[in-house]
C-alpha cells in the first residue's frame, strides 16, 4: 500500500469519525432538547391547570350556610371569570406538544364551558328574582357536565384538574340560590295584545336560532381541502355557542301566557339539545385534525368520529320540529 493510499484512507477514517461524532452529538442534543421542551411544556401547563383548580375552589367560599352570598358572587365572580379567560389566553399562546395534543384541546374546550358556566351563574345572581330556577339549574348542569367531560380527558404529565364536591352540590341545588323562590316561572293572565307580543318574541328567537342551526359540513370540507384551518372551524362553533347561550338567557326573561307555556318550554328544549351537538362536534373536529395531520384516514374512521355529534344533531332536529308544531298551534289560537 502506497503512502498516498494510506493518507487517503486515513483522511476517510478521520472524516467518518468526525461525521459519527457529529451525528452522535446531534441526536444527544436533540434528545435533550425534546426532553427539556417536554418538561417545560408540562411545567407551564401544570401552572395553568393549578390556576383552574384554585379558581373553581373559590366559588365555594361565596356560600353562607344554605344560601349564596349575593354580594360576594357579584363582587368576586367577575374576577374569577377574568382569571379563567387569562388562563385560556395563556394556553392558546403555548405551542402544543404533540404528545399532549388531545389533552391540550380538551383543556381549552373545558375552559370555554367553565367560563360559560361562571357567566351563567353571575347572570342568575344579578337578577335572581326573575329567574326560573328549574330552567337555570338545568342550564348550569349542562355547562357543568360539558366542563367536567372535557376536564376528565386532560392528562398532561402528573397534572389533573380537581373540582370540590361542594361545587357540584351548588350546581344541582336550587335552594342555594334562593330558598324562598318559587321554582316555576311566574305565569300571569295577560291580554290578547300581550299574547301577540309573546308570539313576536318567540318568532324573533326562532329566527335567531335558525341562523345558528347548521351542520358546518362546508366548513369541515374546507378544512379537509386546506381552504381553511380546523382551528377556524372550531372557533366558529365556539362563537355560535356563545350566541346560543346569550339567546337562551334572553328567553328566560320574557313573560309567558298560560297557553304559551308549551311553546316556551319547547324553545328552551331546542337550545338545550343543540348544545351537546356543538360540543361533541368540536371534539370530533379536534380529533380529526390530530389524526389527519400525518396520515390518510379512511372515510369510515372519520364517520366514526362524528357518530355522537350526528346523533346529537338528529335529536336537536326532532326537538326543533316539535317546537315548530307547538309554535304554529299557539299562533293559530292567538290569531283566531
KEMILO-994732 format. One record per atom (N, C-alpha, C): z, x negated, y. Coordinates in steps of 0.05 Angstrom, whole numbers, plus 32768, in hexadecimal, padded with zeros to 4 digits. Example, Ala and Ser with C-alpha at 12.3 -4.5 7.8 and 13.67 -1.06 7.14 Angstrom:
<rs>
809C7EF87F8E;809C7F0A7FA6;809C7EF87FBE;808E7EFF7FD3;808F7EEF7FEB;809D7EFE8001;
</rs>
This chain:
<rs>
80007FEF7FE8;800080008000;80007FEE8019;7FED7FF3802B;7FEB7FE28043;80017FE98057;80047FD68069;80197FDB807E;80117FF3808F;7FF77FF78093;7FEE800E80A3;7FF580288096;7FF18029807B;7FF88042806C;80168047806D;802580318069;80428034806A;804B803F8085;803F8036809B;8047803F80B6;8040805D80B9;8029806480AE;8021808080B0;8034809280A1;803C808A8089;804F80998079;806A809B8086;807280848092;808B808380A0;808C809780B7;8075809780C6;807280A980DD;807480C680D4;806580CC80BE;806680E880B4;808180F080AB;808F80DD809D;80AA80E38094;80BD80E980AB;80BB80D880C0;80CC80DC80D8;80C680F780E5;80AC80FD80E6;80A3811680F3;80AE812E80E3;80AB812D80C9;80B5814380B8;80D4814680BB;80E1812F80BB;80FE813080BE;8106813C80D9;80F7813580EE;80FC81408108;80F8815E8109;80E1816680FD;80DB818380FC;80F1819280EC;80F9818680D6;810E819380C5;8128819680D5;812F818180E4;8147818280F4;81458198810A;812D81988117;812981AC812C;812A81C98121;811E81CD810A;811F81E880FE;813C81EF80F7;814A81DB80EC;816681E080E5;817781E780FD;817281D78112;818181DD812B;817A81F88136;816082008134;8158821A813E;81668230812F;8165822F8115;817282448105;819082458109;819C822E810B;81B9822E8110;81BF823A812B;81AF8232813F;81B3823D815A;81AD825B815B;81978263814D;8190827F814D;81A6828F813F;81B082858129;81C58293811B;81DE8296812C;81E58280813A;81FC8280814C;81F882948163;81DF8294816E;81D982A68184;81DB82C3817B;81D182CA8163;81D282E58159;81EF82EE8154;81FF82DC8148;821B82E28144;822A82E6815E;822482D48171;823182D6818B;822882EF819A;820E82F58198;8204830D81A6;82108326819A;82128327817F;821E833E8171;823B83418179;8249832A8179;8266832B8180;826A8335819C;8259832C81AF;825B833581CB;8255835281CD;8241835C81BF;823A837981BF;8252838981B5;825D8381819E;827383908193;828B839081A6;8290837981B3;82A6837781C5;82A2838981DE;828A838981E9;8284839A8200;828683B881F9;827B83BF81E2;827B83DB81DA;829883E481D3;82A883D281C8;82C383D881C2;82D383E081DB;82CD83D281F1;82DA83D7820B;82D283F38214;82B983FA8212;82AF8415821B;82BA842B8209;82BB842681EF;82C6843A81DC;82E3843F81E2;82F2842A81E8;830F842E81EF;8312843F8208;8300843C821B;8301844C8233;82FD846A822C;82EB846F821A;82E5848B8212;82FE84978205;830A848781F3;8322849181E5;8339849781F9;833E8484820B;83548487821E;834E849F8232;833584A2823A;832E84B8824C;833384D3823F;832C84D58226;833184EF8217;834E84F48213;835E84DF8211;837B84E2820E;838784ED8228;837C84E6823E;838784EE8258;838B850C825A;8378851B824F;837885388253;839185458247;839D85398233;83B585448227;83CC8544823A;83CD8531824C;83E3852F8260;83E085448276;83CA85538276;83C78568828A;83D185838280;83DE85838269;83E9859C825E;8407859D8262;841185B3826C;842E85B78270;843785CD825C;844585C58247;844E85D98234;843785E68226;84358601822A;84208610821C;840A8618822F;8408860B8246;83F286128258;83E985F98267;83D285FB8273;83C785E48281;83D385E2829D;83D485C982A7;83DC85C482C3;83C285C482D4;83BD85DA82E0;83A485DE82EE;83A085C88304;83B585C18312;83B385AD8327;83AA8592831C;83B6858A8305;83AF857182F8;8392857182EF;838A858682E3;836E858882DA;835A858682F2;836085948307;834E8594831E;834E8579832C;8365856B832C;83688552833A;835E853A8329;8365853A8310;8361852282FF;8348852382ED;8340853B82E4;832A853D82D2;8310853382DE;830A853882F8;82F2852C8304;82F1850E8301;830885018303;830984E382FF;830184DC82E2;830B84EC82CF;830584E782B3;82E784EB82AE;82DB84FF82BB;82BE850382B8;82AF84EB82C3;82B784E182DA;82AA84CA82E6;82AD84B182D4;82C584AF82C7;82C9849882B5;82B58499829E;82B284B08292;829F84B3827C;828384AE8285;827C84B7829D;826184B282A7;825C849482AC;8271848682B5;826F846982B9;826B845B829E;827A8465828A;82788459826F;825C845D8264;825184768268;8236847B825F;82228469826D;822684658287;821484538296;82168437828C;822E842E8286;82328413827C;8224840F8261;82278422824F;821C84208234;81FD84218236;81F284318248;81D58432824B;81CA84178255;81DA84088263;81D183EF826E;81D383D8825A;81E183DD8243;81E483C9822E;81CC83CA821B;81C083B38215;81AA83B28202;81B583B981E6;81A783CC81D9;81AF83D481BE;81AE83BC81AB;81C283BA819A;81C183A78184;81B483B5816C;81A083AA8160;819183B8814B;81A383C28135;81B783B3812E;81C983BB8118;81D783D5811F;81DC83D98139;81EC83F18141;81DC84058151;81C18405814E;81B08417815E;81B88434815B;81BC843D8142;81C28459813D;81DD84608149;81F1844F8145;820C84548151;820A8454816F;81FA8442817A;81F784418197;81EC845C81A2;81D784668195;81CC8480819E;81E08497819A;81EE84968184;820284AB817F;821884AB8194;82208493819C;8235849081B0;822C849D81CB;8213849881D2;820984A381EB;820784C281E9;81FE84CC81D2;81FC84E981CF;821884F581D0;822B84E881C3;824784F181C4;825284F281E0;824B84DD81EF;825484DC820B;824884F3821C;822F84F88217;8222850E8226;823185298222;8238852E8209;824685478202;82638546820C;826F852F820B;828B852B8214;828C85318232;827985288241;8278852D825E;8274854B8263;826185578255;825C85748257;827685848251;8284857A823D;829D85878235;82B28587824B;82B685708258;82C9856D826E;82C0857D8286;82A6857D828B;829C858D82A2;82A085AB829E;829D85B38285;82A185D0827E;82BF85D78282;82D185C58279;82EE85CA827D;82F485CD829B;82E985BA82AB;82EE85BB82C8;82E385D582D4;82CC85DD82CA;82BF85F582D4;82D1860E82CF;82DD860F82B7;82EF862582B0;8308862582C1;8314860D82C4;832D860B82D2;832A861282F0;8313860C82FB;830E86128317;830F8630831E;83078640830A;8305865D830F;830F866C82F6;8326866582ED;8330866F82D3;8333868D82D2;8339869A82E9;833D86B682E9;832486C682E2;830D86BA82E7;82F486C982E3;82E786C382C8;82F386B182B8;82E786A882A0;82EC86BA8288;82D786BE8277;82DB86CA825D;82E486B4824A;82FE86B48243;8309869E8234;82FD869B8218;82F686B2820C;82EA86B081F1;82CF86A081F2;82BF86A78206;82A5869A8209;82A9867D8212;82BC86798224;82C0865E822E;82CB864B8219;82DE86558209;82E9864481F3;82D3863F81DE;82C3865381D8;82AD864F81C5;829A863981CF;8294863981E9;8283862581F4;8290860981F3;82AA860881F9;82B885EF81F8;82B885E481DB;82BB85F581C8;82BC85ED81AC;82A185E281A3;828B85EE81AE;827185E381A7;826D85C781B2;827685C381CB;827485A881D7;8286859581C7;829E859E81C0;82B0858D81B0;82A485858196;829885988188;828C8592816E;8275857F8170;826485838184;824E85718188;82578555818F;826C855481A1;8277853A81A9;8282852B8191;829285388181;829E852B816A;828A85258154;827685358151;82618530813D;825485158143;824D8510815C;824184F78163;825584E08162;826D84E4816D;828184CF816D;828884C68150;828884D9813D;828F84D28122;827B84C18114;826384BF8121;824E84AE8115;824A84948125;825F848C8133;825E84738142;826E845E8133;82618449812A;826E8433811B;826484198127;8273840E8139;826C83F58146;828283E18142;827E83CD8131;829383BB812A;82AB83CA811E;82C283C58129;82DA83D4811F;82E283EB8132;82D183EF8147;82D88403815B;82D1841F8152;82E384328157;82DF844E8151;82EB845E8168;82E08476816C;82EA84888181;82FF849A8174;83178499817F;832E84A88174;833684BE8189;833684D78180;833E84ED8191;835784FA8187;836A84FE8199;8384850A8193;838185278188;8390852E8174;838F85498168;8395855F817D;83A785588190;83AE856C81A5;8395857381B6;8383856081B7;836A856581C6;835B857C81BA;8359857D81A0;834C85928192;835B85AD8195;837585AB8195;838585C38198;838085D081B4;837D85C081C8;837885CA81E3;835D85D981E3;834A85CF81D5;832F85DB81D6;832B85F281C3;834085FA81B5;833E861181A3;8353862681A8;8362862381BE;8377863681C4;8374864181E0;836A865981E3;8366866581FD;83808667820E;8397866A8200;83B0866E820E;83B88655821F;83AD863E8217;83B386268228;83A8862A8244;839286388246;8385863B8260;839386528270;839B86668262;83AA867B8270;83B6868E825C;83D0868F825A;83DD86A28248;83DB86BF8252;83D686C2826B;83D586DD8276;83BA86E98278;83A586D98272;838A86E38275;838286F5825E;8374870B8264;8368871B824F;8350870B8244;834D870A822A;833886FA821E;831D87068220;831B871F822A;8301872C822D;82F8872D824A;82DE872C824D;82D2872D8268;82D987488275;82DF8748828F;82E58761829C;82CC8772829F;82CC87888290;82B5879A8290;82BC87B382A0;82AD87B882B4;82B387CE82C7;829E87E382C7;82A587FB82CF;8292881182D3;8284880B82ED;826A880782EB;825B88008303;824488138306;82388814831E;822388278325;8209881E8319;81F58830831C;81DA882A8312;81CE88128321;81D48810833B;81C987F9834A;81D487DF833F;81EE87E08336;81FA87C8832A;81ED87C2830F;81E787D78301;81D887D382E7;81BE87C582EC;81B087CD8301;819687C18307;819A87A3830F;81B0879E831F;81B587838327;81BB8771830E;81CA877C82FB;81D0876E82E3;81B6876982D3;81A5877C82D2;818B877A82C4;817A876382D1;817A876382EB;816B874E82FA;8176873282F4;8191873082F3;819D871682ED;8197870C82D1;8199871E82BE;8193871782A3;8176870F82A0;8165871D82AD;8148871682AC;814486FA82B8;815186F482CE;814F86DA82DA;815986C482C7;817086C982BB;817B86B682A8;816886B28290;815C86C88287;814986C68271;813186B58278;812786B88290;811086A78298;81188689829A;8131868482A3;813A866882A5;813C865D8288;8145866D8276;81478663825A;812B865E824F;811886708255;80FD866D824B;80F186528254;80F88649826C;80EF862F8275;80FA86188265;8112861C8259;811F86078249;81188609822B;810E86208223;810986258207;80EE861881FF;80F0860181F1;80D885F381E9;80DD85E381D0;80C885DA81C3;80CA85CB81AA;80C985AD81AF;80BF85A581C6;80BC858881CD;80A8857A81BB;8098858981AC;8085857D8199;8071856B81A8;8068857481BF;8055856481CE;8061854981D7;807A854A81E0;8088853281E8;808D851F81D1;8095852A81BA;809A851A81A2;8080850D8199;806A851C8199;805085128191;804784FC81A5;804E850081BE;804784EB81D2;805684D181CD;807084D481C4;807F84BC81BE;807484AE81A5;806B84BD8192;806084B18179;804684A3817F;803784AC8193;801E849F819B;8021848C81B2;803B848681B8;8042847281CD;8037847A81E9;8035849581EE;802E849F8208;804684A2821A;805D84A4820D;807784A4821B;808C84998208;80A384938212;80B884878201;80C9849D81F4;80D5849681DD;80E884A881D0;80FF84AD81E3;8107849881F2;811E849B8204;811984B0821A;810084B18223;80F984C58238;80FA84E1822D;80F384E48213;80F584FF8207;811285078204;812384F581FB;814084FB81F9;814C85018214;814384F28229;814D84F78244;81458513824D;812D851C8246;81248537824E;8135854C8240;813C85488227;814D855B8219;8169855B8225;81738544822C;818E85438239;818E85538253;817885508263;8176855F827C;8176857D8277;816885858262;816685A1825B;818185AC8251;8190859B8243;81AB85A2823A;81BE85A78252;81BB85968266;81CB859A827F;81C485B4828C;81AA85BA828E;81A085D3829A;81A985EB828A;81A985E88270;81B285FE825F;81D086048263;81E085EF8265;81FC85F28269;820285FF8285;81F285F78299;81F5860382B3;81EE862182B3;81D9862882A4;81D1864482A1;81E686548293;81F28648827E;82078656826F;821F865B8281;822586488292;823C864C82A5;8237866282B9;821E866382C3;8217867882D6;821B869482CA;8213869782B1;821486B182A4;823086BB82A2;824486A9829E;825F86B2829A;826C86BF82B3;825F86BC82CA;826C86C682E3;826186E182EB;824E86ED82DD;8243870682E6;8254871D82DC;8252873482EB;8260874C82E3;824F875A82CE;825C876682BA;824D877182A3;8252879082A2;823D879F82A2;824087BC829E;824687C28280;825387D8827B;825A87DE825F;824287DD824C;822C87E98255;821487EB8244;820687D08242;820D87BD8254;81FF87A38254;820D878E8244;822387948237;823387808229;822387738212;821387838204;8203877981ED;81EE876581F8;81E2876B820F;81CF8759821A;81DC873E8222;81F387418230;8202872A8239;820A87178222;82158723820D;821E871381F6;8206870681E7;81F0871581E5;81D9870A81D7;81CC86F381E7;81CD86F58202;81C286E08213;81D286C6820E;81ED86C9820D;81FE86B28209;81FA86A681ED;81F586B881DA;81F086AF81BE;81D6869E81BC;81C286A681CB;81A9869781CC;81AE867B81D5;81BE867881EB;81C3865D81F6;81D4864D81E3;81E9865981D7;81FB864A81C5;81EC864281AC;81D8865181A3;81C9864A818B;81B386358191;81AC863381AA;8197862081B2;81A2860381B5;81BC860181BC;81C785E781C0;81C785D581A7;81CF85DF8190;81CE85CE8178;81B285C48172;819E85D58179;818285CD8175;817C85B48186;818485B581A0;817E859E81B2;818D858581A9;81A6858881A2;81B685718199;81AC8564817F;81A58575816C;819A856A8153;817E855F8156;816F856B8169;81548560816E;81568544817A;81698541818D;816E85268198;817585128182;8186851A8170;818E8509815A;817685018149;816585148143;814E850F8132;813A84FC8140;81368500815A;812484EF816A;812F84D2816A;814984CF816E;815584B5816E;815184A68154;815584B5813E;815184A98123;813484A2811F;812184B38128;810584AD8125;80FE84948134;81088491814C;81038479815C;810B8460814D;812284618140;812D844A8132;811C8442811A;81148456810A;8107845080F1;80E9844A80F5;80DD8453810B;80C1844E810F;80BB84368120;80D084288129;80CC8410813A;80BC83FB812B;80C383F68112;80B683E08103;80A883EA80EA;80A9840480E5;809E840E80CB;808D842680CF;807A842A80BD;806A844280BC;8079845680AA;8080846D80B5;8090848180A6;807E8499809F;808184A28087;807184B9807E;807984D3808D;806684E6808D;806C84FF809B;8083850E808D;8085850C8073;809B85198064;80B6850F806D;80B884F58071;80D284EA807A;80D884F38096;80C484F380A7;80C884FC80C3;80D1851980C3;80C3852980B3;80CA854680B2;80E7854A80AA;80F085398098;810C853C808E;8120853780A5;8119852480B7;812B851F80CE;812F853880DF;811A854980E0;811A856080F2;8122857A80E4;812A857880CB;8131859080BC;814785A080C9;815C859380D2;817385A180DE;816C85AD80F9;815E859E810A;815785A88124;814385BF8122;813185BE810E;811E85D4810A;812C85ED8101;814185EA80F0;8151860180E8;8160860D8100;816B85FB8111;817986048129;81668614813B;814D860A813E;813A8617814F;813386338145;81318635812A;812B864F811E;814186638124;815B86598122;8172866A8128;817286738145;816C86608157;816B86668173;8155867A8179;813E8677816C;8128868A8170;812F86A68167;813D86A88151;814686C28147;815A86CF815B;816C86BE8166;817F86C9817A;817186D28193;815C86C4819A;814C86CB81B2;813E86E681AE;813486EA8196;812687048190;813A871B8193;815387178188;8167872C818A;816F873181A7;816F871C81B7;8175871F81D4;8160873081E1;8146872A81DB;8130873981E7;8132875781E0;8139875C81C7;813C877881BE;8153878681CE;816A877881D1;8181878381DF;817A878781FD;816C87748208;816487758225;8151878D8229;813D87908219;812A87A6821C;813787C18219;814A87C28206;815987DC8202;816987E3821B;817787CF8226;818787D4823E;817587DA8255;815F87CC8258;814C87D1826E;814187ED826D;813B87F68255;813188128251;814688278259;815F88228252;817588358258;817A88368276;817888208284;817D881F82A1;8167882D82B0;814E882A82A7;8137883482B6;8130885182AF;8140885E829E;813B887A8297;813E888C82B0;
</rs>
